[in-house]
Amino acid sequence: MFDLIILGGGPGGYELAYNSAKKGLKTAVIEKDRFGGTCVTVGCIPSKAFLHAEKVFSEAKEGNDIGINVSNITFNQKQLVKYKDEKVVFLTKAAEMKVKRSGAKIYKGFGKILETSKPQDFKIKIDDKEEINGKNLVIATGSEIFYPPITGLNPKDAKIIDSTKALSLFEIPKRLLIMGGGVIGLELGTFFAGIGSDVTIVELAPKIAGPFDLEISKKLQEQLEAKKKIKFLLGHKITEIENNQAIVVDLSGQKKKIEFDKLLVAAGRKAVVSGYGLENLRVYVDKGAIVTDENLRTNVPGVYAIGDANGKSMLAHTAYREGEVVLENILGNKIKINYDQIPSVIYCTPEVGEIGINEENAKKAGIDVKTKKVPMLYSGRFVIESGNLAGKNFDGLLKIVLRRDTEEIIGISLLGNYSSEIINIGSILIGKRYNPNYLKNLIFAHPTVGEIIKTAILE
């Protein structure tokens, strides 16, 4: 009998398997496809290859400003896809090898949960053949792309693509229509617009970037409109697809038709929980996701759910942390997860980062706050590396949200290059409940963009 069985080898699953085995637990992980899950195979990692390529391409075209004269710059999409595929193969193999070296047992196949009459004696059948059992079970089955029920929206139609298909396109669509102005839509929209597509993003909400800070979102939209020429239709929804046209309706009911060569569906993802036999254990599922508490426990003792399967925060680093919390609880250390300490990033150009509670959400929650706010132009390195963006209606922005009574730092939002790296500082500040007095004694390297954090506090 295994001490722990993990159903799914994505970011949360394979890291948990590695850490569990290293801690001495007899561990098994079951994966039906490649290790790394959505993140490594068709999500955050391959999309960064695309975004990196677009950034290099765009910066090269603007090289004259800093004395780099490059002529006849071309973009080879087929070569980029090949490069991306090579890196994905390397990383998936590396993830699997990491688990093997830890001593965890790997099972390749589809694992289904069977009924059991004994508490914490969970039975999993793999590909209807081999059967294993364990004392603890972690469900890390991930998520899949959500296709809204729209007339004429057929995933099998070659003109209709999702993020997975977009990352394998050999040809750049002349007209790309994107359904959804969240992280996926903005990142892929930035890429395709940067290499030549005419991009239009349709978003039902009155702002882009989902729950990110309102002021940051507005500034991001301005930059994507100005630099990437992306067109945004906010407060609109696609109601029907007719051949190569989408019928788009605004909140007042007015309709318009938009022609496209490809329609990218980026309306979100949904947890994958059906077909795995959860009903055999009577695991509670609500609104399509497994219900867990602050220890990641389900309603069944010994059964946990991490990553996209519990629907709380569909980010790879969330899954990593949830796996760590589960392992500590199995080992007898009753720790809880703090979702306020999990950063979110949009890797478009310019980047956006956020952690904790932003200004609008704090006010909605009735928290009396004050905000420290400075332009990113306060960083000399930012000015140098932003090229012709700096000083031309783009100064970036950093916002630090503090409780008014205690001055505890509860949220950080920023827009500008290196946001994805700087936001990690926020995890420490919020996790330790620091106030500005702590930052005043820190010494940041100069010139760095990250020192803007201290600059803001001292304002």
N, C-alpha and C positions, 0 to 999 in steps of 0.2 A: 504493500500500500504506500502511495506517495503522501508526503506531508502536504504538498500543494500541487494542484493541477491548474494550469492556465489555459483558457480557451481563447486563442488568438495570439499571433506573434507580431503585432504592431509595436509602436514605440512603448506603450505601457506594458504590453505582454512580454516582449523580449528583454526589456530592462529589468522587470520584476523577476523573470526567470533567472537572469544572471545574478542579481543581488541575493535572491532566495537561496540559490545553490551555494553561493559564496559564504552565506551565513550558516551553511550546514544542513539546510532542509533538503529532503529528497524531493526533487522538483521535476515536473513534466510540463512541457508546453506543446500544444497542438496547433498546427498552422496548415491551412488547406492550400495556401498559395506561397508567395515569397515572403520572407521575413522583412520587416520594416513597415508593413501596412500601407495605408493611403499616403502617409507623410513621405516616406522614402520612395515609394514606387510611382505614385501618380499625383502627389500633392506638393507639400511645402518644399521638398528638396529639388525635384525637377523644375518646379516653377522658378526657383532661384537661379537655375542655370539660364533660363530664358531672360529673367530680369537683369542678370549680370551682363548678358550679351547685349541687351538693349541699351543699358547704361554706357557700356564701352563704345557702342556704335554711335550713340547720341553725343557723347563727349568728344569722340574723334571728329565728328562733323563740326564741332565748335572749337577745334584745336587752334585755329588761327589766332584766337584771343590771347593765347599764352605762347605763341611762337612755334606751334606745331603745324606745319603746312602739309596737309594730307589731301591728295586729289583722288578722284575716282573711287570713292568708298562704296563698296557693295555689301549686301547682306546675303549670306547663304543659309537659308532656312534648313535645308536638308542636312548640312554639316552640323548645325546646331542641334538638331534632333539626334543625330548620331552621337555627338558629344554627350548630350544629356543621357542617352540610353547607356553609354559606357559607364558613366558615373553612377547611375542607378544600379547597374549590375554589380559594380564594385561594392557599393554600400550595402546592398541586400546580402551579399555574400559575407561581408564583414560583420553584419548583425548576427547572422546565423553562426558564424565561427565564434563570435564572442560568447554566445550561449553554450556552444559545445565545450569551449574551454573552461567554462564555469563548472561543468559536471552535470548540468541539467539534461534530462532526457528529452530529445526532440522526436515528435511524432508528426509525420506528414500525412495530412488527410483531413476529412471533415469530422469533427467531433460532435456527437450528439449526446445530451444528458438523458440518462435512463431513470426510471422510477427507482426509489430506494425505500426500504422500511426501517433502516437504521439511521440515527442521527449522525451527521458528519462522516458518512461512508458513501461518498458520491461516486457514481459509476458513469463512465463515459465510453461510448462505443465509437470506434474510429473506422470510418468508411464501411460500416456494417460488418466489420470483421473482428478486429482486435478490441478487447475490452480492458480498461484500466480503472482503478479506483483510488480515491484520495480522501484525506481528512478535511482539506479545505479546497474550495473551488473559486477561482477568479474568472469572471466573464469579461473578456476584452475583445469583443467581436467587431468593434469599429462601427463605421457608418457607410452610407452610400449616397449618391447624388439624388437630390429631390427634384422630380419633374412635376410642376404644378399641373392640375387637370385643366388644360387649355385646349379648346377646339383646334384641331389641326396640328397640335404639337406632338409629333411622332419621333421618338428617340432613334428610330431606325432610318429616318430620312437623312440623307447625306448632308443636307443643308443645316441640320440641327446638330449642334455639338455641345459637349459639356467640358469641364476642365480636363478630364482624362483625354478626350479626343483632341482638344485644343493643343495639348502638349505633344501631340504626335503629328500635327499638320505639316506637310511638306511644302504647301503653298500658302502664301499670305493672302487672306481674303481682302478684296478691294473695299467692300462695305461690310463691316462687322457690327451687328446689333447685339447688345448684351442685356440680358434680363437679370437685373440685380446690381445694386451699387454698393454691395458689401465688400469684404476683403477680396474674395475670389474675382469678382467683377472688376474691381479697381486694379488689382495686380495684373491680370491678363489684359485688361483694357490698356494699361500703361504700356505693356510690351507691344501689343499689336499696333497701337497708335504710333509708338516710337519707331517702328520699322516700316511704316507706310500705310497702314489700314485707316480707312475713314470710320472712326468708332463713335457709336451712339450708345449711351447707357440709359436704360429705362428703370426707374426706381419708384416704387409706390410711396415710400416715406418722403417727407418734405426735405430730407437731407441725405447725404451720402455717408458711408462709413459707419452705419449702424449706431451702436451705443457710444461711439467716441465723442469727445468733447465737441460741442456745437461750433465754437469759434474756430477750433482746429479744423473741423470738417469743412467749414466754409472756405477757409484759406487753402486747404488742399484742393477743393473743387476749382477755385480760381486759378491755381497753378496748373492743374491738369487741362483746363480750358485754354490757358494762355500758351503753355509750352508744348503740350501734346495734341492740342486742337480737338480734344474729346468733347463731344456734345452731350449734355445731360438733360433728360426729361424727368424732373422730379414731380411727385404727386401724380404719376401716370402708371398704368398697368397694361400689359399685353393681354388682350382678350381672345384673339383668334389669329391663326396662321393660315394664309392662303398662298400656296406656292412659295414665291420668294418675297412675300409681303407680310408684314405684321400689322394687325389692327391695334392701335394704341388709344386708350381712353383716359382722359384726365378726370379729376374728382367731380367736375361739373357734368360729366357725361359726353363731352365733346370728343369726337373720334378723328383720328388721322391715320394714314397708311404710311408705313416706312418700308422701303425696299432694302433687301439685304442679300449678300452672297452667302453669309453664314450667320446663324443665330446661336449665340453662346448662352446656354442656360446656367445661370449662376445664382439660383434662388435659394441656395442653402443645401444642407445635408440632413439626413435622418438616420437615427440609430438602427443598426442591424441586430434585431433580436429574435426574429421569427425563424423557425426551422431548427433551432438548437435544443429543443426539448425543455425550455424553461417551465412550461406548464406541468411537466412531470414532477417538478419540485415545488410548484405553485409559487414561483418567484413573482413578486408584484411588479407589473409593468403599467405605467400611466403615460398617456399621450405619446406612445411609441417608444418610450425609453424606460430602462430599469431604474426603479426608485432605490436610492441609497441614502444613508444618513451621513453625518459628518465624519464617520470613521470608514465610509465607503461600504458599510454592511448593507445587505438586502434584508428583507423580512425573514429569510431563512438562515438560521445560525450556520456559520461556516462558509456562507456564499457571499462573495463580494463582486462589485462591478466597477470597472475603471474605464477611463477614456471615453470615446464617443458613445459607447453603449449606455452610459447613464445620462447622456444628454446635457450635462451641466456646463461644460466648457470644452468645446470641440477643438482643442489645441494639443499638439504633441507633448509640449512641456507640462500641460495639465495632467496628461496620462502618466508621464514619468513620476510626477509628484504623488499622484493618487496611488501608484504602485508602491512607492516608498511608505506611504501611510498605511496601506494594507499590510505590508510586511511587518512593520513595527507592531501593529495590532495583533497579528498572528503570533508574534514573538512575546506578546504579553505587555507591550508598552502602549498604553491607551492614548494615542495622539490623534489630533483632529486636523483636518485640512482647512486651510485659510484661503478661500478663493480670492479675497481682496489682495493677496500677495502675488497673484499670477498676472504677469504682464501680457499685453496684447500688442501686436505690431502689424502694420500694413507696409509691405516691402515695395511700394511703388516709388516713383521719383517725383517729389521728395518723400522720404519715409515718414511714417507716423508711429508713435509709441505711446502707450497709456498703461497706467497701473493704478489700482485702488479706486477711489471714488472721485469722479470729476465734478466740476463746479455745478452743473445742472442737477446731477443725481444727488449731490449733497443737499441742495436746496429742497428737492422733492422729498428727501428723507427727513427734513426738518433739522438738519445739522447746521449750526451757525458757524460759518467758515469765513476765512479771508484768503485771498489769492495773491501770490507773488507771481508777477508776469514780466518777462523780458524778451526782447527780440533776439533771435539767434545771432544777429549781427554783432552782438557783444562778444562773440568768440572770434578772435583773429583767424584761427584756422578755418572756421566755417566760411568767413568772407573769402579767403584765398581759394578754398576748394569748391565753392559754389559757382565759380566761374562767372558767366554773364548773368546768372540769376540774381546774385547779390546786388542790392541797390537798384534793381529794376522791378519794383513792386513785389519783391520777395525778400522778406527778412527772416522767415522762419519764426517759430514761437515756442516758448517754454512757459508752462503754467504749473505752479506748485500750490496745492490746496492744503490749508492747515485749519485745524479746529481753532476757533477764535479764543476759547478759554485756556486751553493747554498748549496751543501752538504745535500740537502733534501733527506730523506730516501724514495725511491720509490719502493723497492722490497726486499723481504727476502726469501731465500730458505734454507732448512736444511734437513739433513738425520741423523736419529738416534732416540733412544727411547725418548719419550715425545714430539716428533715433533708436534703431533696433539694438544698438550696443549700450547706449546711455541708459535706456530704460531699466537695464539690469541693476543699476545702482538703486533704483526705486524699490526693488524687491527687498533690499537690505534695510533701507530707511523705513519703509512701512512695516516690514516684519518685526523690526526692533522697536517700533513706535518712537522713533527719534524725533526731536524737535530741532529748530535751527541752531541752537547752541552747540549741538554735536558737530554740525557741518562746519561751523566757524573755526574749529580746531583742526580740520582736515586740510592736507596739502595736496592739491591736484597738480599733475604734470602740466606744464605750459610750453607750447600752445597745444591744447587739446580742446575738442568740442565739448567733452564731458565736464569741463570745469565750469561750464555755464550753470550747472546745478548750484555751485557755491555762489556764483555771481548773483543768481536770482535771490538766494536767501539773504544776501547782504544788502539787497536793494532797499 
